[in-house]
Amino acid sequence: MAEFLDTQGVSYYLKKLINNSNDKLYLISPYLQLNNQLKLSLEDRHKFSIDIIIIYGKVSDINPDDSAWLQSMPGIKLLFHKDLHAKCYFNENEAIITSMNLYMFSQQNNVEMGIYISKEKDEELYKQVATEVDRIKRGSEHRTISVQKVEIQKEQPIAKKDEPAKVNISNVKYFSATAMSKELGIAPKDLNAKFEKLNWIEKKNEETVLTDLGKSKGAQMKKGQYGDYIAWPETIIKEIK
């Protein structure tokens, strides 16, 4: 019999599902951005050479740090399905069907729900999920990993009198959000909350994008192989502190 999960339950059972995987592990999510705890769990499973497949389908703000991490995990196969909207996490004995994307903002901020399915307790339902997971896998295409680097931008024109002053970003070092949070010594969730409070970023659907004010600080939306991400200039560190 399926078990209902609230937000905390989805996160708890997802980590448990990953850690319990001994043969195969499929993570299906339109948006892709792993938090550190899930990375550690995947690294542990990766050591045992199990079949790990991540299927995604939408533009996400995967940053260079995450690209580099995925590249360091050659045993993880990345597939792309252009029509994917389902969120399902699956191993040889368990499955979770949920509203939660494999996306850091969703995991840390959103209200989610889902159902947990055990093969032992409901084999027929588990088989139905397995059939659909296999169908999604067959309809997906393989994607390779490349590390995206943030390029140094040319100096911006001087702002007009009535416009917000833009920072001079010539020869300025840029950070992904993850790297910036480490530099500041605060959690990514708290850093994003601060950026949002300052009206430098805003959430549209399930993506985090820059506001005009954020752009005036020198931040840039960059296009990586797996979608857009925000690059922050080191000039804002003192202001954030």
N, C-alpha and C positions, 0 to 999 in steps of 0.2 A: 504494500500500500504506500502511495506517495506521501511525503511529509512536507507540510507547509513551512517555508522559511521567510523570516523577516530580513531586514537589511543586514544585521549582525550575523544572522544564521547563514545567509548566502556567503558572506566572507569566510565564516568559520568552516562551513562544509566544503567550500572551494579549496581552501588550503588543505583540508583533510583529504579530499579527493585526489589532489596532486600527490600528496605524500604517500597515499595508499596505492598508487599506480605501480604495478610491477611488470606489465606487459605492453600496455599502450595508454596514451594520454592525448586526447583531442580537446583543444581549447578553441571554441568557435565564438567570435565576437566581431561585430562590424568595426568598432573602434579599438585600437590597440595601444596601450601604454601601461607597462607593468610596474607595480610598486616593488620596493626592495624586498619585502617578505616573500612575495611570489617568485621573485628572481632567485632567492636563496633556495626555495623549495624546488624550482625547476633545475637549478644547478645540481642539487642532490640527485634528482631522478636522472639527469643527464649522465651522471657517472655510471649508471647501471645500463646504459645503452638501450633503454626502452624506446619504443616508437612514439615520439613526441611530434605532434602536428598542431600548428597554430593556423587557423583560417580566419582571415579578416576581410572586410569588404567596403569600408568607407574611408574617406580622407581623415587622417588623424594627425595630431601634433606630436608624432614620435620625434624625439630629439636625437642629436648626435650621440649622446651617452647610451641611449637605448639601442641605437643602430649598432654601436660598437659592441654592446653586450650580446646582441643577437648574433653578430658575426663571430663572437668568441664561443658560441654554442653550435658547432657544426652538426650535432645530432638532432637539432630542432629544425624541422621542415616547415617553411613558411609558404602558405597557399593563399591565393586571392580569389574571391568570388564576388563579381561586380554587383550581384543582386542580393547579397547577404543582408539580412536584417535580424535573423535569429541569434539568440545568445544561449549557448549550450556548452556544458563542460562534462567530459565523458571519459571514463576509463573502463577496464575490463569487467568491473563489478558494480559501478555506480554511475549516476548521471544527475546533472542539475540543469533544469530549464528555468531561466530567470530573465528578469528585465535588466540585470546589471551587465554592462559592458566590461570588458577587460581593459578598463581605462581608469587611470589614477583618480581623476576628478569624480567619476561615478562611485568608485570604491570609498572615497573619503567624504563626499558631500551629499550624494543623492539618497533619497528614500527609495529602497528597492524591495522586491519580493521575488519568490521563486518556489519551486518544488524540488525535493530531493527524492530520487528513485533508486532503490536497491534491487539489484538483480536477484538476490536471494529471496527478498520478500515479495517482489512483483516481477517475475521473469517475463511475462507477456508484454507488459508496458515497457520494460527495459529493452526488449527485442524491437519494439516499434521505434523507440528512440534510436537504437543502433542502426536500423534500416535507413532512417532519415539522415543520420550523421554520415553514413556511407554514401548516400546520394549527394549530399552537399560536397563531400570530399571529391567525388568523381566529377562534379561540375566546376571544380576549382582549378586554377592554374598555378604552377610553381613560380615563386618570386625569389630572387637572390637578394642578399643583404649588401649594402655598401654604406660606409661611414660618411655621413654628410658633415662637411666642415663649414663653419661660419666665416664668410669672407669679410675683410675689413672694407668699410664703405668710405666713399669720398666725402669730403666736407660738405655739409648742407648749406644752402644759401642762407644769408642773413634774414631773419624773420622781419616781416613788416611790423609797424608800430602796434597794430591792433591784434597781432597774432601771438600765440604763446612762443616764448623764446625756445629755439631748438638748440640742443647741445652740439658742440663741435665734435664730430665723431671720427675725425681723421686720426688714424693710427690708434684707435681705441680698441681695447680687447673686449670681446663679446663672450657672454656666457649663455648656455641654455638655462632654463628655469631650474633644472636639477642641480647643475653646477653652481648657479647663483645661490641656491639655498644652502649648499655645503659651504660656500665662501662666507656666507653670513652667519652660519651656525644655527639656522632655524629650519623647522620642518617645511617641506614643499607646500603643504596645506596652509600653513600660517603665512608663508610668503605670498601665495596666490590670494589669500584673504586680504592681505595688506595692499597688494596691487589693485584689487577690486575696490577696496575702500578709498584708495587714492584716485579711483576712476581711470586707471591706466589700462585695465583690461575689463572685458565683459564677456558673459557667457551667452552664446547664441546656439540654440539647440543643445548639442552636447560638445560643442567646440568652444575653446577659449580664444578670443581674438583681441587685438589691440584697439583701443579707442584713439581718437585724435590726440588726446592729451598724452597717452602712452607713446604715440609716435613722436610727439614733440620732445620727449625725453631721449630720443635716439634709438628706441627699441624698433625692431624690424620683424615683420612676418617673413620667414624664409620657407622656401619650398624644398622639401627633401623628397627622397624616392617614395616615401610612404605618406606624404602630405605636408601640411604647413606646421611650423613650430615657431615660437617666439624667441628671438635672440636679444638679450639685454646687455647694454653697454656697462662697462665697469664704472662709468661716471656716476651711476645712480647709487653705488654702494654707500657712500657717505650720507646721502639723502635718506636712504632706507634705515641706516643705523640711527 
